[in-house]
Amino acid sequence: MTDLGARGIRDGLRRGAQQAGAATPPGRDRAVDALRAAAVLGVVLGHWLVTALVADSGTLRTASPLQHMPWLAPISWLFQTLAVFFLVGGHVATRSHASARARGVPYHSWLTGRLTRLGRPVLAVLGLWTVAASALLLSGAESGTVRTLVKLALSPLWFLVVFAVLTAATPLLARLNPLWPLAVVLHVDLLRFGLGGPAWPGWVNVVAGWLVPYTLGAAWTRGELERPRAGWILLGAGAAATAGLVAWAGYPASMVGVPGEGVSNLDPPTLAAVTFGLAQCGLALLLREPLRRAMRRPATWAVVALVNLSAMTVFLWHQTALMATTATGLLAGRLPGLHTPPDGLGWVGARLLWLPVFTVALTVCWGAFRSFERGRGRRSRVVREHHPSDRGTAAKARHV
């Protein structure tokens, strides 16, 4: 590439970044967008690092490096960022609902607007994987392999179901103290683990566990978490409680599920996952001011804005990108870090080299399916009008 061509690309990127900044309303809290982008990308990277599809005798099975190298558990501490997403979601939803009420927007119109953007990308994923699974079965693919692929591809949907339920209940949750759902999680775990009760009450925590950061987001909207002291209390208390639960109560150190382990901190959420989420939320609150300063840089803000415009597309298709790369790679045989057992540091090094390839595959999925999230025409404009917090994002979509 000539110096002139490279200079032209840099100038184009610079202009795009400046336009994104100019299109953003002055009062928009860019730290909220930065936290949402970090939460989504954390989940994506976490899955790409700890999800292995091992090729054995013509079949694919799931495995995890955490099975063979449990000392890698801190990776799950870095990339299991769902609590931050629910924190931001609760904050944005309660603020948006309050604004809609002030403008006289009916609840059903507000809710339709918020759920439409979640629902469109889901339809695309379900449609493609219905066709793909049918084609694989008709072509004679092993049913266990197809089941593994579909389960991985659709695993992000549980998150959207819970998020949609909490969004619909936002008017009821706007003033709920986070200690109430935290108490529910505590009592459910006491019943399951302390008293040897059945496992099924644990599914109560699927809602109660994520309700804790969601209602923290509502408290943020109410202005109750503005002082740094709140962030430090959540970070310190959450970290101490999590350490105690892992060290003395027998909870797993990994904050994601590990195949073969009797207890998963995430499926359903345990008290340890919730207290860990409290620590994450505390750290997120403490990072707001540094993030606001960082978002003043046009290039940084343009990247964050782009991720936010397609957050659901990235979240829903990242597992498909992983599997598409894995399936294509099989044409060349069993490749290290892609089809081999994740049982050593050699696998970790090879997997890191595959991350750019996964990114390219995800970019292809993003280009093909991002329109489902953004919407088109008059319907899209109406939806955005019901999202005052998203007006800057809608404007940026025309420039980034």
Disulfide bonds with the S-S distance in Angstrom:
none
